[in-house]
Amino acid sequence: MKKKTILITGASSGIGKATAELFAQKGERLILCGRRQERLTELKKEFKCETHLLNFDVRDRKAVFDAINSLPQDWKQIDVLINNAGNAHGLDTVETANLDDWDAMIDGNVKGLMYVTKAVLPQMIELKRGQIINLGSIAGLEVYPKGNVYCASKFAVDAFTQGLRIDLNPYGVRVCAVHPGLVETEFSMVRFKGDEQRSESVYNSLDALQAEDVANAIAYMVEAPPHVTVADLTLLPTDQANATVINRKK
Protein backbone atom coordinates (compact mmCIF):
# COMPACT_ATOMS: atom_id res chain seq x y z
CA MET A 1 0.00 0.00 0.00
CA LYS A 2 1.10 3.56 -0.74
CA LYS A 3 2.48 5.31 2.29
CA LYS A 4 0.37 8.20 3.58
CA THR A 5 1.84 11.65 4.04
CA ILE A 6 0.62 12.83 7.44
CA LEU A 7 1.06 16.38 8.75
CA ILE A 8 0.87 16.74 12.54
CA THR A 9 0.86 20.08 14.34
CA GLY A 10 2.10 20.29 17.90
CA ALA A 11 4.20 17.21 17.20
CA SER A 12 6.95 17.91 19.74
CA SER A 13 5.10 16.75 22.86
CA GLY A 14 2.04 15.09 24.32
CA ILE A 15 -0.61 13.68 22.01
CA GLY A 16 1.12 15.04 18.91
CA LYS A 17 4.38 13.30 19.76
CA ALA A 18 2.65 10.02 20.62
CA THR A 19 0.74 10.17 17.34
CA ALA A 20 3.93 10.85 15.40
CA GLU A 21 5.68 7.93 17.10
CA LEU A 22 2.81 5.57 16.30
CA PHE A 23 2.68 6.50 12.62
CA ALA A 24 6.48 6.36 12.41
CA GLN A 25 6.27 2.75 13.59
CA LYS A 26 3.75 2.13 10.82
CA GLY A 27 6.20 3.53 8.28
CA GLU A 28 4.14 6.48 7.08
CA ARG A 29 5.70 9.71 5.74
CA LEU A 30 5.51 12.42 8.41
CA ILE A 31 5.53 16.20 8.35
CA LEU A 32 6.18 17.22 11.95
CA CYS A 33 5.25 20.78 12.89
CA GLY A 34 5.97 22.65 16.09
CA ARG A 35 7.52 25.65 17.79
CA ARG A 36 10.41 23.75 19.41
CA GLN A 37 12.87 22.94 16.66
CA GLU A 38 15.23 20.99 18.90
CA ARG A 39 12.49 18.56 19.92
CA LEU A 40 11.41 18.05 16.33
CA THR A 41 15.02 17.40 15.32
CA GLU A 42 15.38 14.75 18.03
CA LEU A 43 12.25 12.99 16.82
CA LYS A 44 13.51 12.99 13.24
CA LYS A 45 16.75 11.36 14.42
CA GLU A 46 14.78 8.64 16.21
CA PHE A 47 12.38 7.86 13.36
CA LYS A 48 13.25 5.43 10.59
CA CYS A 49 10.46 6.68 8.33
CA GLU A 50 10.67 9.61 5.89
CA THR A 51 10.28 12.78 7.96
CA HIS A 52 10.12 16.47 7.08
CA LEU A 53 10.18 19.23 9.70
CA LEU A 54 8.33 22.55 9.73
CA ASN A 55 9.15 24.97 12.54
CA PHE A 56 6.39 27.56 13.08
CA ASP A 57 3.76 28.79 15.54
CA VAL A 58 0.19 28.09 14.39
CA ARG A 59 -0.88 31.45 15.84
CA ASP A 60 1.24 33.28 13.26
CA ARG A 61 -0.85 33.37 10.08
CA LYS A 62 2.00 34.35 7.76
CA ALA A 63 4.31 31.73 9.24
CA VAL A 64 1.68 29.03 8.73
CA PHE A 65 1.19 29.76 5.03
CA ASP A 66 4.89 30.32 4.42
CA ALA A 67 5.71 26.97 6.03
CA ILE A 68 3.10 24.98 4.12
CA ASN A 69 4.04 26.68 0.84
CA SER A 70 7.71 25.88 1.46
CA LEU A 71 7.14 22.12 1.32
CA PRO A 72 9.20 20.41 -1.41
CA GLN A 73 7.16 19.19 -4.36
CA ASP A 74 7.21 15.56 -3.23
CA TRP A 75 5.80 16.56 0.18
CA LYS A 76 2.99 18.85 -0.98
CA GLN A 77 0.40 16.11 -1.36
CA ILE A 78 -0.83 15.71 2.23
CA ASP A 79 -3.12 12.76 2.80
CA VAL A 80 -3.92 13.41 6.46
CA LEU A 81 -3.85 16.64 8.47
CA ILE A 82 -3.91 16.19 12.24
CA ASN A 83 -4.66 19.53 13.90
CA ASN A 84 -3.26 18.76 17.33
CA ALA A 85 -1.59 22.03 18.38
CA GLY A 86 -3.42 23.85 21.16
CA ASN A 87 -3.20 24.95 24.74
CA ALA A 88 -4.98 25.81 27.97
CA HIS A 89 -3.91 28.79 30.07
CA GLY A 90 -5.27 29.41 33.53
CA LEU A 91 -8.32 28.10 35.34
CA ASP A 92 -10.08 31.28 36.41
CA THR A 93 -13.49 32.86 36.56
CA VAL A 94 -14.19 35.41 33.84
CA GLU A 95 -13.81 38.38 36.20
CA THR A 96 -10.36 37.27 37.43
CA ALA A 97 -8.96 35.92 34.17
CA ASN A 98 -5.84 37.22 32.43
CA LEU A 99 -6.64 38.55 28.94
CA ASP A 100 -3.32 37.26 27.63
CA ASP A 101 -4.47 33.76 28.56
CA TRP A 102 -7.67 34.29 26.58
CA ASP A 103 -5.71 35.46 23.52
CA ALA A 104 -3.33 32.50 23.73
CA MET A 105 -6.19 29.98 23.80
CA ILE A 106 -8.27 31.59 21.07
CA ASP A 107 -5.28 32.24 18.82
CA GLY A 108 -3.87 28.73 19.23
CA ASN A 109 -6.90 26.50 19.61
CA VAL A 110 -9.19 28.23 17.13
CA LYS A 111 -7.43 30.58 14.72
CA GLY A 112 -4.28 28.46 14.47
CA LEU A 113 -6.27 25.33 13.66
CA MET A 114 -8.20 27.27 11.02
CA TYR A 115 -5.05 28.74 9.46
CA VAL A 116 -3.38 25.34 9.04
CA THR A 117 -6.58 23.84 7.64
CA LYS A 118 -6.94 26.66 5.13
CA ALA A 119 -3.30 26.31 4.06
CA VAL A 120 -3.55 22.55 3.46
CA LEU A 121 -7.01 22.43 1.87
CA PRO A 122 -6.33 23.47 -1.76
CA GLN A 123 -4.49 20.29 -2.75
CA MET A 124 -7.06 18.07 -0.98
CA ILE A 125 -9.88 19.79 -2.85
CA GLU A 126 -8.02 19.52 -6.14
CA LEU A 127 -7.43 15.78 -5.69
CA LYS A 128 -10.87 15.22 -4.13
CA ARG A 129 -9.49 13.15 -1.30
CA GLY A 130 -7.80 13.52 2.06
CA GLN A 131 -8.58 13.56 5.76
CA ILE A 132 -8.60 16.22 8.45
CA ILE A 133 -8.63 15.23 12.13
CA ASN A 134 -9.14 17.99 14.68
CA LEU A 135 -8.22 17.55 18.33
CA GLY A 136 -11.21 18.67 20.30
CA SER A 137 -11.92 17.97 23.94
CA ILE A 138 -14.68 16.98 26.28
CA ALA A 139 -14.46 20.71 27.10
CA GLY A 140 -15.93 21.31 23.65
CA LEU A 141 -18.98 19.22 24.49
CA GLU A 142 -19.80 20.49 27.99
CA VAL A 143 -18.70 23.46 30.10
CA TYR A 144 -17.09 23.05 33.50
CA PRO A 145 -16.47 25.64 36.25
CA LYS A 146 -13.72 28.13 35.43
CA GLY A 147 -13.29 26.58 31.99
CA ASN A 148 -15.11 29.48 30.27
CA VAL A 149 -12.75 30.56 27.45
CA TYR A 150 -10.93 27.24 27.09
CA CYS A 151 -14.32 25.54 26.73
CA ALA A 152 -15.44 28.26 24.30
CA SER A 153 -12.36 27.62 22.16
CA LYS A 154 -13.03 23.89 22.04
CA PHE A 155 -16.74 24.44 21.31
CA ALA A 156 -15.51 26.56 18.39
CA VAL A 157 -13.33 23.67 17.19
CA ASP A 158 -16.37 21.38 17.25
CA ALA A 159 -18.52 23.88 15.34
CA PHE A 160 -15.76 24.53 12.79
CA THR A 161 -15.30 20.77 12.32
CA GLN A 162 -19.00 20.29 11.64
CA GLY A 163 -19.08 23.19 9.19
CA LEU A 164 -15.92 21.94 7.48
CA ARG A 165 -17.47 18.50 7.06
CA ILE A 166 -20.44 20.07 5.27
CA ASP A 167 -18.30 22.30 3.05
CA LEU A 168 -15.95 19.50 2.04
CA ASN A 169 -18.62 16.88 1.46
CA PRO A 170 -18.62 17.40 -2.35
CA TYR A 171 -14.86 16.77 -2.47
CA GLY A 172 -14.66 13.42 -0.68
CA VAL A 173 -12.50 14.78 2.13
CA ARG A 174 -13.08 13.04 5.46
CA VAL A 175 -13.43 15.42 8.43
CA CYS A 176 -13.12 13.98 11.92
CA ALA A 177 -12.74 15.08 15.54
CA VAL A 178 -11.52 13.29 18.63
CA HIS A 179 -12.65 14.58 22.04
CA PRO A 180 -10.51 13.31 24.94
CA GLY A 181 -11.23 13.68 28.62
CA LEU A 182 -8.38 13.77 31.14
CA VAL A 183 -5.08 12.95 29.40
CA GLU A 184 -1.88 12.93 31.45
CA THR A 185 0.51 15.09 29.40
CA GLU A 186 2.15 18.52 29.74
CA PHE A 187 -1.35 20.01 29.41
CA SER A 188 -1.82 20.91 33.08
CA MET A 189 1.76 22.11 33.49
CA VAL A 190 1.11 24.65 30.74
CA ARG A 191 -2.31 25.55 32.12
CA PHE A 192 -0.90 26.18 35.61
CA LYS A 193 2.25 27.86 34.32
CA GLY A 194 4.73 25.31 35.66
CA ASP A 195 3.10 24.71 39.07
CA GLU A 196 3.98 21.01 39.46
CA GLN A 197 1.92 20.42 42.60
CA ARG A 198 -1.24 21.87 41.09
CA SER A 199 -0.63 20.07 37.81
CA GLU A 200 -0.11 16.69 39.47
CA SER A 201 -3.31 17.11 41.50
CA VAL A 202 -5.34 16.96 38.29
CA TYR A 203 -4.31 13.34 37.69
CA ASN A 204 -3.98 12.16 41.29
CA SER A 205 -5.93 9.10 42.41
CA LEU A 206 -7.26 8.09 39.00
CA ASP A 207 -6.08 6.24 35.94
CA ALA A 208 -6.04 9.04 33.38
CA LEU A 209 -5.80 8.55 29.64
CA GLN A 210 -2.29 8.54 28.22
CA ALA A 211 -1.20 10.27 25.04
CA GLU A 212 -0.82 6.86 23.41
CA ASP A 213 -4.51 6.12 23.98
CA VAL A 214 -5.50 9.16 21.94
CA ALA A 215 -2.89 8.32 19.29
CA ASN A 216 -4.47 4.88 18.90
CA ALA A 217 -7.89 6.48 18.41
CA ILE A 218 -6.46 8.76 15.72
CA ALA A 219 -4.89 5.77 13.98
CA TYR A 220 -8.29 4.04 14.05
CA MET A 221 -9.79 7.04 12.25
CA VAL A 222 -7.02 7.13 9.66
CA GLU A 223 -7.13 3.40 9.00
CA ALA A 224 -10.91 3.18 8.60
CA PRO A 225 -11.91 2.23 5.03
CA PRO A 226 -12.07 5.22 2.65
CA HIS A 227 -15.89 5.08 2.56
CA VAL A 228 -16.04 5.38 6.38
CA THR A 229 -15.69 8.65 8.29
CA VAL A 230 -15.34 8.31 12.05
CA ALA A 231 -16.86 11.75 12.47
CA ASP A 232 -16.60 12.13 16.24
CA LEU A 233 -14.91 10.00 18.87
CA THR A 234 -15.07 10.81 22.59
CA LEU A 235 -12.48 9.15 24.84
CA LEU A 236 -12.73 9.12 28.62
CA PRO A 237 -10.73 7.34 31.27
CA THR A 238 -12.99 4.79 32.94
CA ASP A 239 -12.68 6.84 36.14
CA GLN A 240 -14.29 9.84 34.42
CA ALA A 241 -18.02 10.02 33.64
CA ASN A 242 -18.07 13.57 32.26
CA ALA A 243 -16.23 16.86 32.67
CA THR A 244 -16.98 17.13 36.39
CA VAL A 245 -17.74 13.61 37.66
CA ILE A 246 -14.50 11.76 38.42
CA ASN A 247 -14.01 8.68 40.57
CA ARG A 248 -10.87 9.47 42.52
CA LYS A 249 -9.61 6.50 44.51
CA LYS A 250 -8.79 7.71 48.02
C-alpha positions in Angstrom: 0.0 0.0 0.0 1.1 3.6 -0.7 2.5 5.3 2.3 0.4 8.2 3.6 1.8 11.6 4.0 0.6 12.8 7.4 1.1 16.4 8.8 0.9 16.7 12.5 0.9 20.1 14.3 2.1 20.3 17.9 4.2 17.2 17.2 7.0 17.9 19.7 5.1 16.8 22.9 2.0 15.1 24.3 -0.6 13.7 22.0 1.1 15.0 18.9 4.4 13.3 19.8 2.7 10.0 20.6 0.7 10.2 17.3 3.9 10.9 15.4 5.7 7.9 17.1 2.8 5.6 16.3 2.7 6.5 12.6 6.5 6.4 12.4 6.3 2.7 13.6 3.8 2.1 10.8 6.2 3.5 8.3 4.1 6.5 7.1 5.7 9.7 5.7 5.5 12.4 8.4 5.5 16.2 8.4 6.2 17.2 11.9 5.3 20.8 12.9 6.0 22.7 16.1 7.5 25.7 17.8 10.4 23.7 19.4 12.9 22.9 16.7 15.2 21.0 18.9 12.5 18.6 19.9 11.4 18.1 16.3 15.0 17.4 15.3 15.4 14.8 18.0 12.2 13.0 16.8 13.5 13.0 13.2 16.8 11.4 14.4 14.8 8.6 16.2 12.4 7.9 13.4 13.3 5.4 10.6 10.5 6.7 8.3 10.7 9.6 5.9 10.3 12.8 8.0 10.1 16.5 7.1 10.2 19.2 9.7 8.3 22.6 9.7 9.1 25.0 12.5 6.4 27.6 13.1 3.8 28.8 15.5 0.2 28.1 14.4 -0.9 31.4 15.8 1.2 33.3 13.3 -0.8 33.4 10.1 2.0 34.4 7.8 4.3 31.7 9.2 1.7 29.0 8.7 1.2 29.8 5.0 4.9 30.3 4.4 5.7 27.0 6.0 3.1 25.0 4.1 4.0 26.7 0.8 7.7 25.9 1.5 7.1 22.1 1.3 9.2 20.4 -1.4 7.2 19.2 -4.4 7.2 15.6 -3.2 5.8 16.6 0.2 3.0 18.9 -1.0 0.4 16.1 -1.4 -0.8 15.7 2.2 -3.1 12.8 2.8 -3.9 13.4 6.5 -3.9 16.6 8.5 -3.9 16.2 12.2 -4.7 19.5 13.9 -3.3 18.8 17.3 -1.6 22.0 18.4 -3.4 23.8 21.2 -3.2 24.9 24.7 -5.0 25.8 28.0 -3.9 28.8 30.1 -5.3 29.4 33.5 -8.3 28.1 35.3 -10.1 31.3 36.4 -13.5 32.9 36.6 -14.2 35.4 33.8 -13.8 38.4 36.2 -10.4 37.3 37.4 -9.0 35.9 34.2 -5.8 37.2 32.4 -6.6 38.5 28.9 -3.3 37.3 27.6 -4.5 33.8 28.6 -7.7 34.3 26.6 -5.7 35.5 23.5 -3.3 32.5 23.7 -6.2 30.0 23.8 -8.3 31.6 21.1 -5.3 32.2 18.8 -3.9 28.7 19.2 -6.9 26.5 19.6 -9.2 28.2 17.1 -7.4 30.6 14.7 -4.3 28.5 14.5 -6.3 25.3 13.7 -8.2 27.3 11.0 -5.0 28.7 9.5 -3.4 25.3 9.0 -6.6 23.8 7.6 -6.9 26.7 5.1 -3.3 26.3 4.1 -3.5 22.6 3.5 -7.0 22.4 1.9 -6.3 23.5 -1.8 -4.5 20.3 -2.7 -7.1 18.1 -1.0 -9.9 19.8 -2.8 -8.0 19.5 -6.1 -7.4 15.8 -5.7 -10.9 15.2 -4.1 -9.5 13.2 -1.3 -7.8 13.5 2.1 -8.6 13.6 5.8 -8.6 16.2 8.5 -8.6 15.2 12.1 -9.1 18.0 14.7 -8.2 17.5 18.3 -11.2 18.7 20.3 -11.9 18.0 23.9 -14.7 17.0 26.3 -14.5 20.7 27.1 -15.9 21.3 23.7 -19.0 19.2 24.5 -19.8 20.5 28.0 -18.7 23.5 30.1 -17.1 23.0 33.5 -16.5 25.6 36.3 -13.7 28.1 35.4 -13.3 26.6 32.0 -15.1 29.5 30.3 -12.8 30.6 27.4 -10.9 27.2 27.1 -14.3 25.5 26.7 -15.4 28.3 24.3 -12.4 27.6 22.2 -13.0 23.9 22.0 -16.7 24.4 21.3 -15.5 26.6 18.4 -13.3 23.7 17.2 -16.4 21.4 17.3 -18.5 23.9 15.3 -15.8 24.5 12.8 -15.3 20.8 12.3 -19.0 20.3 11.6 -19.1 23.2 9.2 -15.9 21.9 7.5 -17.5 18.5 7.1 -20.4 20.1 5.3 -18.3 22.3 3.1 -16.0 19.5 2.0 -18.6 16.9 1.5 -18.6 17.4 -2.3 -14.9 16.8 -2.5 -14.7 13.4 -0.7 -12.5 14.8 2.1 -13.1 13.0 5.5 -13.4 15.4 8.4 -13.1 14.0 11.9 -12.7 15.1 15.5 -11.5 13.3 18.6 -12.6 14.6 22.0 -10.5 13.3 24.9 -11.2 13.7 28.6 -8.4 13.8 31.1 -5.1 13.0 29.4 -1.9 12.9 31.4 0.5 15.1 29.4 2.2 18.5 29.7 -1.3 20.0 29.4 -1.8 20.9 33.1 1.8 22.1 33.5 1.1 24.6 30.7 -2.3 25.6 32.1 -0.9 26.2 35.6 2.3 27.9 34.3 4.7 25.3 35.7 3.1 24.7 39.1 4.0 21.0 39.5 1.9 20.4 42.6 -1.2 21.9 41.1 -0.6 20.1 37.8 -0.1 16.7 39.5 -3.3 17.1 41.5 -5.3 17.0 38.3 -4.3 13.3 37.7 -4.0 12.2 41.3 -5.9 9.1 42.4 -7.3 8.1 39.0 -6.1 6.2 35.9 -6.0 9.0 33.4 -5.8 8.6 29.6 -2.3 8.5 28.2 -1.2 10.3 25.0 -0.8 6.9 23.4 -4.5 6.1 24.0 -5.5 9.2 21.9 -2.9 8.3 19.3 -4.5 4.9 18.9 -7.9 6.5 18.4 -6.5 8.8 15.7 -4.9 5.8 14.0 -8.3 4.0 14.0 -9.8 7.0 12.2 -7.0 7.1 9.7 -7.1 3.4 9.0 -10.9 3.2 8.6 -11.9 2.2 5.0 -12.1 5.2 2.7 -15.9 5.1 2.6 -16.0 5.4 6.4 -15.7 8.7 8.3 -15.3 8.3 12.1 -16.9 11.8 12.5 -16.6 12.1 16.2 -14.9 10.0 18.9 -15.1 10.8 22.6 -12.5 9.1 24.8 -12.7 9.1 28.6 -10.7 7.3 31.3 -13.0 4.8 32.9 -12.7 6.8 36.1 -14.3 9.8 34.4 -18.0 10.0 33.6 -18.1 13.6 32.3 -16.2 16.9 32.7 -17.0 17.1 36.4 -17.7 13.6 37.7 -14.5 11.8 38.4 -14.0 8.7 40.6 -10.9 9.5 42.5 -9.6 6.5 44.5 -8.8 7.7 48.0 
